[in-house]
Amino acid sequence: MIRRRVAIGLGLGTLLAIGAASTALDIKARKENAWVEHTMEVLEKASELRVLLRQAEAASRGFALTSDEHFISEFQATRDLLPSAWTDLRQLVRDNPGQAERLGQVADVVQRRIALAGELIRRHAAHDRDGLQALAASSAGLTAMTTINQTLNAFTEEERRLLAERAAISRRTGAWLLTIDLAGIGLLLLIAAYLVRRAYLSDRALRSSLSRSQAVATSLEAQALQQRGDLAAAYDELRRSSAILESTFNSMAEGVLVIDPGGTILLSNQAVGQFLGTDVGKTFAEMVVENLFYESDGVTQIPNDELPIARALLGLSFDRREVVVKPTDGRPHFRLMVSGRPLRGSDGAINGAALVYHDVTDVREIERLLQQAQKLDAIGKLTGGVAHDFNNMLTIITGSIEMLIDIVRDRPAAAELAALISRATDRCTELIRHLLAFARKQPLRPRDIDVNATVQDIAKLLRPTLGEQVEIRTSLADEELVAHVDSAQLANAIVNMAINARDAMPDGGKLLLETMSTSLDEAYAAANPGVAPGRYVLVAVSDTGAGMPPEVKNRAFEPFFTTKEAGKGSGLGLSMVYGFVKQSGGHISLYSEERSGTTIRLYLPASRVQQPSEPELEQTLPNGHETILVVEDDPLVRDFVLGQLRGLGYTLLAAAHAAEALSIAEAEPFDLLFTDVIMPGGISGQQLAETIRATRPGLRVLYTSGYTDNAIIENRLLVPDALLLTKPYRRAELAQMVRRALDEAPAAGASPASPAPPPPA
């Protein structure tokens, strides 16, 4: 056994020595072959240079003999190739000083020869016979070419000598390498024969153990297959769970944001992208540039180091901090509740932060509407109590003044003073009557009245009252409209609204009185506290005046609130209308845009006789699968429309203003544009439709507005045949108008209309 191992060791040692020698010779042979190839490349480059020189010379002579223009092109192409060929040749012989010196000596000669050839072409082209004779007599070109050829011949001979010398050395090295390789192969064959013998003997021993291990291998293979199946099933389950988690994360209404210590966003969902315009990879600094952050009052700006993200990165935890986000790109602002936590590593160091954003914009708007209704109700109760007590005192004062007038009838000065007090008492009585109307405590005599006839009569009486500069128009429903209200108070309310409209149109304008039958559904009632769903008789009063800014519109129904000059208005006109409608069991809404006029709707309770005695049959609403771009600046209305249309099967795109809608229109296909007529940003719904139709001529458009159809046309905000859905509308009306807009072929309303002139100021 020991001898066998020693023999094998000696054989392997000899084989390793032969291998080392063979490797060394192989490396040496490769280097020598590389030198041979290098020398051949030098010879090839020298030959290429010589050919280029000859081509340049031949081209110049060819042009001199034939005047053929193509020789000039050939000469220029050859001249352009010479610098790179000359540089390549000098680069190749940089390791050979002798050869490099030869090339350096002839470099100027080569340039001179090319310059002479170019001069020959130039003079021949200019027909300079004297210049050509002088150039031929100088023999400068022949001399330069002779010098170049002699130098290149010497250069080539030296390279050929080097090639022969290096080839001989390479052949000797190859012979030695072949001898060593053959010796190694022989020794390797001897060792292989010995090892084959040993392998044969070992094989018989292995066969016996193989049969024993085969059963074990089969069992292990079955276990491996089982484990592989289990791993595949676990991977599939993990992938499904990951997909569900990602889908849930992106569909959450709450925005989720995870950032690293440097403020770079690591994780975000679609909701927070909508709120803040963020995405993975953006930084906190970019977010601050794209958004302005305010306290809950919407006025006090939050310093950058006090923002929720900055506080969370400092290690502070907080819950439900309310902030107002106002994007700088014109997107609608959001009111958000933010909760944040720092993320700590195992060592306790802060390595990021996680924040959750909850949108409370709609909630705060509903709270504002509810607070406004509660405020008006509280003011009404207070006003009613004061007016009641004041009425009692006025009764005593009025009776006393009447007695006093009788007593001082024979005293003119005292009688005049008593009459003045009496007139002041009458004015106080009128004021108290208005206050009681707002407080819903005035004595009403409701009865079933013909609303169309009442409005028509009032319109006749208004013409002399409002003056010739106000054009009065009526649009009455074809059907008979019977409401259960006090006719005198209704007339008084319409007169008050008409006078307000006249004051909003100092330079004249149009006043539109409309009636129709309508319904308010449960969705509208839920969004407007104090409204009962059901059938109503609608009386709308629209003007083409200056409109109201939001801060005025929010206080329009408050008693004693007025924007008129002192002495020109008591501020009780609209508050009295509000109280009358509410006391009658109705609803009032005001829609106004600056520079676009105002529409006030009175929803009066329909006659009890006409109320349906049995429930209406369930109506099948038209639906579809088209894509609709909804453009609405009011977030409450936009959410309502999106929810209703999504329930009807449509695919939706949403925009809060015209600029956002134009951006979506450039990137997304859609079948219908459903847009508000008047929007912030200076672009109206009609202008938006015209802009999009410039690239989509067949686009269908459905408009919506808080103004009535006739008020829209009177203000020239739309062309007469445009499709308009008037707010508020029920789900059935929305479904029917959307289906009608999609099914009708684009006609006159689809062609771009001329820009509407602004309504009277």
Buried (B, 14 or more C-beta within 10 A) or exposed (E): EEEEEEEBEEBEEBBEEBBEBBEEBBEBBEEBBEBBEBBBBBBEBBEBBBEBBEBBBBBBBBBBEEEEEEBBEBBBEBBEBBEEBBEBBBEBBEEBEEBBEBBEEBEEBBBBBBBBBBBBBEBBEEEBEEBBEEBEEEEBBEBBBEBBBEBBEBBBEBBEEBBEEBBEBBEEBBEBBEEBBEBBEEBBEEBEEBEEEEEEEEEEEEEEEEEEEEEEEEEEEEEEEEEEEEEEEEEEEEEEEEEEEEEEBEEBEBBBBBBBEEBBBBEBBBBBBBBBBBEEEBBBEBBBEBBBBBBBEEEEEBEEEEBBBBBBBEEEEEEEBBBBBBBEEEBBBBBBBBBBBBBEEEEEEBEBBBBBBBBBBBEBBBEEBEEBBEEBBEBBEEBBEEBBEBBEEBEEBBEEBEEBBEEBEEEEEBBEBBBEBBEEBEEBBEBBBBBBBBBBBBEBEBEBBBBBEBBBEBBEEBEEEBEEEBBBBBBBBEEEBBBBBBBEBBBBBBBBBBBBBBBBBEEBBBBBBBBBBBBBBEBBBEBBBEBEBBBBBBBBBBBBBBBBEEEBBBBBBBBEBBBEEEEEBBBBBBBBBBBBBBBBBBBBBBBBBBEBBBBBBBBBBBBEEBEEEEEEEEEEBBBBEBBBBBBBBBBBBBBBBBEBBEEBEBEBBBBBBBBBBBEBBEEEEBBBBBBBBBBBEEBBBBBBBBBBBEEBEEBBBBBBBBBBBBBBBBBBBBBEEBBBBBBBBBBBBBBBBBBBBBEEEBEEBBEBBEEBEEBBE
